Amino acid sequence: MLGSGGREHALAWKLAQSRLLSAGEGTLYAAPGNPGMAQHAQLVQLDAADHDAVAKFCTEKTIGLVVVGPEAPLVNGLADSLRAQGIAVFGPSKAAAQLEGSKAFTKELCDRAGIPTAGYLRAKSLAEALDGLSRFSPPYVLKADGLAAGKGVVIAENRAEAEAALADMFGGAFGKAGAEVVIEEFLEGEEASFFVLTDGATIMPIGTAQDHKRVGDGDSGPNTGGMGAYSPAPVLTPLLQGEVIERIIAPTVRTLADEGTPYSGVLYCGLMLTGEGPKLIEYNCRFGDPECQPLMLRFEGDLGDYMLACAQSSLSSLKPPRLSDDTALTVVMAARGYPGTPEKGGAIGGIEEAEKDGAKVFHAGTGLNSEGALIATGGRVLNVTAKGHNVREAQAAAYAAVDRIDFPSGFCRRDIGYREVAREMETQGND
């Protein structure tokens, strides 16, 4: 397992339960991992950017499967380098990972495959972007073309804000990611995420979720990498899921395969549920973070089997995995200052107490100080995750666990799942 965040901790926790390891003949390694992952895996220091070092380690340890958690190594071609050495990898090739690595790549694929998405313009210079703004109405959706750690999207309410944001993007605010910019039509509706596994031919749904990107309650404040999520997302009804597969996901997988760049791994489909039907907002080439955490709490199959089948192009040999009918909800505890400069070094306690009633605390940005005590080392620090029969129950269980954690320099939103809680209460009131 490559990675060190909450997503990777959730995947390691589930992989540790796989038959591939349970016989005692296999070892789960995590590189670089985190203190939470150390409960399930042996931590090793490897730089995912050093493809030769990763391949050498895998060869020496006779690694049967490499799971790449974050997007950057995939976009940089790590999967290709390992496959060239005969090493099985869960994750797409560099070419296929452009679905996340380039907003323009995905938009142009949508054009070729007839996939419903927002209208757009691709700009390679500030002058071109400013000229193109006249084709759109406010609010303006501005996206750095490349990877920007989930923070490369700006929604500008008026032309002046849009011009300032574009100047920042082309001025280097997002580094190389902002060398090109995509301007999009603003879509009205509710966002949701749909996850599938694929080996380039077979497509297997593995759940839905809703994320909360804004830092503050009521979706206020700046965008973050995600402050919490829940799964399933009832707004993505079975009927809508079928439509998404037919009109969005299947044409994507088929087009990539036809063009010689088959996609293998997990495909994260970010959607806007508009009055005209579901439309694609974005693709991610890895599990979402924090959506992965509630998904893994609900996942009842052998994750290792499914990942290996994706890597070996044998997904059709497996039955669709079962997911719990319960709702799982995760609350992100972040360090004070996030999403700006987070306050690092804050002491953390009470995790065992938080987990005593069935909740699971996934480590996202933690480390150990010189005395071996747990501290915050990043912006998003902990993912407190719990299940319930519905969103209200899962929300109550998650926040009960949050309140048992001693993290004085941390904070969290107190309303994760609020839209669905309101719908549940309205439905109950009408019964």
N, C-alpha and C positions, 0 to 999 in steps of 0.2 A: 504494500500500500504506500503510494507516494502522496505526501501532503501532511498538513499539521493542524488543520482547522476543525471546526465542529462537524462539518460534512464528513471528513475523513474519520473522525472519532466514531460517528454513527455507523459508517460503513465497516470499520474495523470491529466494532461491537457485534454487528450482524455476521460478518465473515468468520469471526471466532467461533460461531455456532455451527459452521458448515461441516458437513461430513468430510470435506477435503482436509479438515484439520482435526476433527473430533476423534479420529482413530489414534491420535497421538504420534502419527508418522510425519506430520507436516508442521511447519513453523510459520507463523504469521509475522512478517517484519513490517515495520512502519518507518518511513524515512521522510522527514526527520521525526515525525510524530509529535506528541505532547504528553504531559504527565497523565492525562486521562487515558490516552491510548496505550500507555505502558501497562495498564491492567489487562490488556487483551493481546498485546503484540510486543515483540522484542524491538526496541528502538535502535536505529542505526543512523549514522550521519552520512547522508548522500545528498549531493546537489543534483536536482533533477535536470538542471541545465547542462550538466556534464554527462552526455549520453554514453560516452565510453566507460566512465566509472560505474554508471548504473548497469550497463550491459555486463561488465566484468563481475560485479557483485552477483548478478543473477546467474551467471554461468558458474561461478565458484560455489554458490549455494544451491545450485540445481533448482532454481525457482520455476514452478509450474505455471504461474500466472502473475502478471503485474497489473495492478489496478491503479490507474492514474486518477487521482482525485480532482485537482484543480485544472483550470483550462489552459494556463500559459504553457505548460510542458507539451500539451497536445497540439496547440497552435504552432509550437516551435518544432514539431516533428519527432518527439521522443518515441511515439508508438512506431513510426517507420524505422527508426534506428534499431529498436529492440527486435522488431519482426525480421529485420534483415539478418539478425543473429539467431533466428529460429526460436525466439522467446515469445510466448503467447501474451497478448496484451488486451485488456479491456479498455477500449477507448479508440476513437477514430484516428485516421491518418491525418497528416498535416493538411492535405488538400481538402478532405472532408470537414476538418475542424474549422475551416474558413467560414462555416455557418455561424460560428461565434466570433471568429477572428476578424471578420470584416462585415460590417452592416451592409455595405454596398454589394458584396458578393451575394448575400442572402436576398436582397431586394431584386437583384438581376436574375437570380434563380427563380424567384416568384414570378417574374415577368415571363420567363421561358416556360414555366410549368403551369401557368394560369392559377396561381395560388392567391386567394384573397388576402390583401394586406393594405396598409395605408399608402396613399399616393406619396411620391418622394422625388427628391432631386439630389444628385450626387455632386458635391462641389470640391474642387481640388485647390481652390485659392479663396482668400477672403473676398476678393472682388467678385468672383463667381457666386459665392454664397450670398453676398449682399444683394446682388442683382437678382438672384433666384428667390429671395424672400417675397417679392411681389407676386409670386405665383401662389402664395399661401395666405390664409387668414389666421389671425391670432386666435388662441394661443399657438405659438410656434414650437414644434418639437425638434430639437437639435441634438444630434448624436455624433460623438466622435466615432470615426469609422472603426478604429481598432480597439484592443482590449484596454479598459480603463478601470479595472477592479470594481465594476458595477456602478461607477460614479460618473460615467461619460455621457449622461443624458441630462439635458437642460430643457425645461418647459418654460418658455418665455411668454409672459402675459401680453406684451406689446412689442412694437417694432424696436423701440430704444433698448429694451432688455435683450432682445434677440441680437441686435447689432453688437452690444457689449459682450454677450456670451460668445458670439462667433469670433470676435477679436481675441478673446481669451483663448479659445480653442486653437485658432491658427497661430496664436502667440506662444503656444507651448504649455498651456495649463494642464494638458493631459499627455504631454510628451509626444512620442511618435504616433500615439493613438489618434491625435487630433490633426495629423497631417492632411487628412481628408475628412470631410463632414457630410453627413446625410441629413437633409432637412425633410421632415415628414409632415403629412396631414395629421392634425389632431383628431383622434378617434374618441367618440363618446361611448361610454359603457362601463362595464365592470371587468377588471382583470382577473385572470385565473391561469393556472399552469397545468399542463398535461404532460405526463412522463411515459415514454415507451422505451423498451429495449428493442434493439434490432441488430441483426448480423449482416445487414445489407440486402436481405431478401424478406425474411420473416419479420413482422412487426408485432410486438407483444405489449399491450398497455400494462403499466404498473402503478397507476394511481394519479390522483389530481390533488392540487393544493392551492392555497391562496397565501401570498406573501404580504408583508406590510413594510413598504420601503421608507416611508417618512420617519424621522427620528422621534416625533412627538405624538401624543395622543390625538385622536381625531384626524390622523394623517396631516399633521402640521410640521413645519420645519423642513430642513433640507433632506434630500435623498440620502440613503445609506445603502450598505450592502444587504440590508434586511434586518428588521427588528423583531421578527416573529412570523410564524406561519402555522396553518393548520391543514389537516388532510383527513377525509376527502373534502373537496369543494362542492357542496350540493348544487351550486349554480351551474356546474358542468354536468348536466343531466346525462344519462346514458344515451339519449337521442343526440344531444350535442356532441358527445364524445365520438359517436359514430360519424357525425358530419365532419368533425375535425380530422379523423383518420382518413376519411374518403377524400376530402377536398384540400387538406393541408399536408398531413404527415406522409401518406402513401405517395402522393406525387413528388414530394421531396426525396424520399428514399429511392423511388424509381428513377427519377431524373439523375441523381448522383450516380446510381449504378450504371445507367445507360451511358453516362458521360465518362465512365472509367474511373470514378472515384467513389466506390461503394462506402457507405457509412456503417460503422460497427461500434456499438457501445450503447450508452443511454442518450436519448434525444429529449431535451427539455424544450417544450413548446410553450412560449409565452403568448397568451391570447388576450384579445379584447372582445368581449361579448357585446357586439353592437346590434342595433335594430335591424341591420342587414344580415346578421349571422356572425359567427366567429370569424375574426380576422387575425392573422399572424402579426404579433408585435416584434418578436425576436426568437431566435433559437439559441440555446446554450448547448455545448457539446459535453456537458458533465451534469451530475446531479446538482440541483440548486442548493444554495446555502442561505437560509436555514430550512428550505423545504425538505431536504433529504432527511432531516432528523425525525419529523413526524412520519414520513414515509417508511423509514426503517422500523419505527415502533409498531407500525401496522403490518409490515411485510412478514408473512408466515411461511414462505418457502425457503429453500436453501439458496441464499444469495450467491454462494460460490458456484453452484451448479449453473445458474443462469448467466453469470459473468463468463464462465469458461465456455459455455455454449455460444455466446456471442463471439468470443475470440476464435472459436473453432468452426464458425459458420454452421452450427448444428442446432440453432434455437428451435427449429420446427420439431425437433425430437422431444421437446418438453411441453408439458401442459402449462397453460397460463398460471402464474403464481396466485396463491390465495392471499388476500389482504384482510385484516380484521375489519369487521363491520363497525367497530368503535371509531370514534374520532380521536386523533392525536393532535396535540397543540404544543408548540414550542415558543418560549419567551426568551429573547436574547437579553442577557445582562451585559451591558457595555461599560467601558471605563469612562469616567467623567471627561468631557471634552470631545468625545466622538460625536459626529463623524469628522471633526477637525482633528486637532492634535490630542490624542488620548493621554490620560494620566497613567503612566505605567508604574509598576511596583506595588500597587495596592494589595494588601493582605486579603486572602480569601479563606473562609472557614465555613463549616456547617454543611458540607456537601453530603456526608453520610446521613445526617439528619434529614436533609431535603429528599433523599431517596427512600426513606423508610416506608412510605405508603405506596410504592410502586412507580414513582416518578424516576426519570433518568436524566442525569446532568451530563451533557456532553461538553467537553472542554474545547474552546475555540481559540482563545488567546491566553494561555496560561504557561507558567514556567515555575521553576523552583529557585528560591534564593540560596545564598551560601549556606544557610542553616537547614535547607531542605524543606522550607515552608512554601506553600502554594501562593503564588502572586500573579497579578495581571501583567501580561506582556504585550497586549495588543488592544485594538479598539473594541471589537466584539469578543467578549471574554468567556462567557458561559451560555449554553443553550439548555434551558430547563424545560423538559419535555414530559408530558403526561397524557394519559388516555381517559376517555369517558364515553358514556353512551351517546352523547351529543356534544356540540361545541361548548355549551354552557358548562357541562360537567368537566370536560377536558380543561377548559379555561380555569375553572375553580381549582382543580387539582394542580395545575401548573403554577398558579399564583400562590397556592398554599405552600408549595415547595420553594418557590422564590423567597417567600417570607421567612423561611428557615435558614437561608444562606446569609452569612455574615460577610458582606462585601461593601464596606463603608464608602469606598471611592467609586462604586458602581451605580448604575441606574438602569431602568427599563421602562418601556411603555406599559401602561396598566390596562390596555384595551385590546389586546390581540384577539382577533376573532369577533370584533364588535358588530360588524355587519350581519354576520350569520346569527349571532346571539339575538339581535333585534328581530331577525326574521323568525327565529324559533319562538320567541316570546309572542310575536304577533300571531303565529300559527296556533300556539297554545291558547291565546285569548279568543281565537275564533272557533275553537273546538267546543 
